[in-house]
Amino acid sequence: MIDSGHIGFTTQPSTIAVDPWRVQLFCQAIGEADPIYRDESAARDAGHPACPVPPTFLRAIEADHCSAAEILKILGIPVASVLHAEQSFEYHAPVHVGDRIEVTRTLTDSYDKRDGALTFIVLDSHFRREGETVCDSRQIIVVRNPKE
Amino acid sequence: MIAPRPQRIELECGPVSALDLALYAAASGDHNPLHLDADVARAAGFERPVVHGMLTMAFCGRLLTSHFGVAALRSLSVRFLGAATRGDRIVLRGTVTGVDKEGVVTYELAGHNDAGKELVAGSARVSAPTHKAAR
């Protein structure tokens, strides 16, 4: 069980630029070879205004802002005791290389299961560009609590 | 004539190499040694370093973008059920479960490694096909 006083904790917003080199590295890591993510003319030919980013790329921006590991440190939970249980993204507008994305994260909820053996932590992230929400994402972490 | 969204889609990724895991750690900012260090992985009960769950989810993203383009994706959601380890091939499958009034198609997603172990289950919503949609 985490201290309920942490529920509602929200990070200070920070703004992170979508760096072309980072997107290229991300694509290399995930085996994404489509040139639209690195070649602006290929992106334009495919109907994009600029190079888009892969669907889960915003996690990299989120880690630059405030990683789950940093939030766990605030909660006093060792990283080795946690697993990533669920992840979701709702896309509202496409994000492109060169965009400046404002990020905040909120610890929305936490609840125990199996008589306290497992604690779930729900983290919501909001991604905005010039005030417009481009994506909402949710990460659910499960903490395996030590036996009493 | 616009082709309808296919009932079933599939993509095979990997085998996931040590280099893939190192690149993903650098690209994503997730430097947990469970994904990089064989000793740490063994101490945690895994024979080999564990594939980042988010790398498997990125492969789910590729399953969808390779068929529909990145601009068509409305949502993507997964539950992590099991861990793949270095050297695994990962197979992602999507099956249509519904279409709403606006033509947005919902796919149920499932991912397995080559030993048949369940890795992820989830869903995604994909916009209706249009003539001018970005790829």
Interface residues (C-beta under 8 A of the other chain):
Chain A: R22 L25 F26 Q28 A29 I30 G31 E32 D34 I36 A46 G47 H48 P52 V53 P54 P55 T56 R59 A60 A63 D64 S67 A69 V79 A80 L83 H84 A85 E86 Q87 S88 F89 E90 Y91 P94
Chain B: C13 G14 D20 L23 Y24 A26 A27 S28 G29 D30 N32 A44 G53 M54 L55 M57 A58 F59 G61 R62 L64 T65 S66 G69 V70 A71 L73 R74 S75 L76 S77 V78 R79 F80 G122 K132 A133 A134 R135
